Amino acid sequence: DQKLKSYKSLAFCYQYLKNFSKAKSYFLKQLQCAWLLNNNRYELLAYDFIGMQYFYLGEIDKARFYHDKMISGYIEPIESPLRKLGIAKLINDSSGGKKPSVKNYLKKIEGC
């Protein structure tokens, strides 16, 4: 839960500095973390915030795509390849680029 809030706070700092690309990257980490923790509320918030960054960047179609996900209450299915890839990327990034073992990956998923 603290990581979710930290990613969101960092993203808002970059948004305030008008570095919307960097803000988007932290909101994407928030989304990945929400997937890892099965936190639907933060997943939907992440869709909204990602959409806002795309809007600020002038990418209206992408902004609408994420906004529609949030408005419709879309939750990425647990078995979705996109969700699994996002979780694996978050874990890999968090491990300092070291490839996490399957055992540790399963521990993190089961511990949520």
GIUR-V840495 format. One record per pair of residues at least 6 apart in sequence whose ideal C-beta (glycine too) atoms are under 6 Angstrom apart, sorted by the first residue. I is the first residue (numbers start at 1). J is the second residue. If there is no record, write none. Layout:
i=I j=J
i=I j=J
This chain:
i=3 j=33
i=4 j=30
i=4 j=33
i=4 j=42
i=7 j=26
i=7 j=29
i=7 j=30
i=8 j=30
i=10 j=26
i=11 j=23
i=11 j=26
i=11 j=27
i=14 j=22
i=14 j=23
i=15 j=23
i=20 j=53
i=20 j=56
i=20 j=57
i=23 j=53
i=24 j=50
i=24 j=53
i=27 j=46
i=27 j=49
i=27 j=50
i=30 j=46
i=31 j=46
i=32 j=86
i=32 j=90
i=34 j=42
i=34 j=43
i=34 j=46
i=35 j=83
i=35 j=86
i=35 j=87
i=36 j=87
i=37 j=112
i=38 j=112
i=40 j=75
i=44 j=70
i=47 j=66
i=47 j=69
i=47 j=70
i=48 j=70
i=50 j=66
i=51 j=63
i=51 j=66
i=51 j=67
i=54 j=62
i=54 j=63
i=55 j=63
i=76 j=83
i=91 j=100
